[in-house]
Amino acid sequence: MAHSVGKVLKPHGYKGDLTVYIDEDIIDDYETLELLFIDHDGADIPFKITEIAPKGKNQFKVTLLGVVDEAAALKLVRRTVSVHDKHAATPEQDPILGCTVIDEVHGVLGIVTDLITIQGNNLLQVDSDTRSVLIPDNENVVFEVNEEKKEVRVKCPDGLLDLNM
């Protein structure tokens, strides 16, 4: 699968070369890239890279097989650029993901499957076989995280679990 990493900014010269923005925080090693996928009406079209060289922060001069002149390069400007997932860096997973959530009154609530931030409010999405619950991730509710045991102990405010059913 392809992972979006940037955009084609502009042609570089008149021989079909491109200036491409690639977020270097997402790419493990640009020198190992063999293909770039460029969006064309919702489809990622693969282009073989014949040359890639850094031009500045997050900008690269890229030569693609088959893009041989300025007219062909202009057709690719402002299009989204993706790479195969194997070239995309995998962000560190938060250790709280996958932990069992245990409420001191209600017992086991489920497993943390996602961390959600809405206007500075952190929420734990906790899923069980029967429901999904959003629990505030703050010191008033979460009172213990044990990464070794993969457990999160919480004290949900009265009525919170009724709202999330």
N, C-alpha and C positions, 0 to 999 in steps of 0.2 A: 504494500500500500504506500501511498505518497503522503508526505508530511509537508505542509506549507511552511516555507522559510523566508520568503521575500517577494520582490517584484523586479521586473525588467524596468530600468529607469530611462535609458535612452540608448541610441546607437553610439558606438565608440568608433569614430572614423567612418570610412566609406566602403569598407570591405566586408560588412556584415557582422563585425564584432559588436558586442553589447556591453553596456555598463549595467550590472545587476546588483541590487541590494540583497544581501544574504545575511540574516541575523546569525552572527558567529556564535552566539550563545546556544543556538539550536543545533548547529552543525558540529559534529565531532572533529572532522578533519577534512577541510575542503579539497585538499590535494588528492584524496582518494575518490572523489566524485567522478563517476563515469557518465551519468545521465542527469539531465535536468528535465523535469516535467513542467511544461508551460500550459496554463489554462487556456483553452479555446472553447468558448461557449459551454462551459461546465465540464468538459472532458480534459483530462491531463494528457497532453501529447508529449511523448518522450523525445528528447533531443540528445544525441551523443555529444559529449564535451570533448573537443579536440585540444583546447587550451583554457586554463583558468589561472589568473594571477591577481593578487591583491592590488587594489587601486587606492585604498584609503580605508577608514574605519567602516566595516561592513559593506564595502563596495568592491566589486571584482570586475575585471575585464574578462569577458567570457567569449570564446569562439565555439560555435556550435556547427556540427556537420550539417551541410545543406543550407545554412544561412550564409549566402555568399556576397550579398550586396546591401546597400543602405535601405533599399525598398523592402527587402525581406526582413531586415532588422526592425524597421519602423512598424511593421505589422505586429511585432511582439511587445512593443512598448506598453507599459502600464498593466501588463498581464501578470498574474500571480505565478510564482515559481515554487515548485515543490521538489523534494528529493525522496528517494526510497527511504522507508522507515529505518533501515539498517544504518543509515548515515546520520540520523537525527539523534541528538543526545537525549538520553532518558533522564528527566528530572528526578531528583531524589524524592522518594515516596515518604510522606509524613509517617512516622512510626505509629501514630494513633490509628491509621487506617487498618482495618482488619481486627481491631481489638473488640472484645466482648464488653458491652456496656451493662453495668449492674447498678440498679437503683436500690437505695437502702430500704425502701418500703416495698416496691413492686418486684424486686428481684431482677433476673436477666431480661433485658429489653431487646437485645439483638446485637448486631455487629455494625461497627462504624464503616460505612461504605463510601462516604464522601465528606469533605470539609467545604462548607459554603460560607462565603463572605458577602454580606449584603450591607452596604453603607457602614462598614466598620464593625458590624456585628457578626461574630463568628458563630456558626452553627455546625453541629455534628448531625449528619444524616445517619440514622440508625435503622437498619432493616432487619426484620425477622421474617419468618414464614408467612405471617398473617398481616403485617402492617409495616409502614414506614413512619418514623418519628423524627422530628427536628428538635434537637436539644441545644439550648444556648451553651456555647463553649466559653464559660467564664468562671471565675473563682467562687461565685455564689452557687453554682450548680455542680461543676466538676470539682471534686475535692481530692481525687487521687488518680494518677495515671501510672500504671505499673507495666512498663514496656516488656519486662522479662516474662511476666505472666500473660501479657497481651490483654490486660483488663483496664477498664476505665470505670471508676466508681463515681456515681452521681447521686445528688439529692434533688429530684425534680420538684419544682414548686407545685403546690396543690392545683389541680385542674389542667396542668400542662399536657399530660398524657391524654386527657379527654379531648383536648383541642386537636391533637394530631392523629386521631383515629380515622 
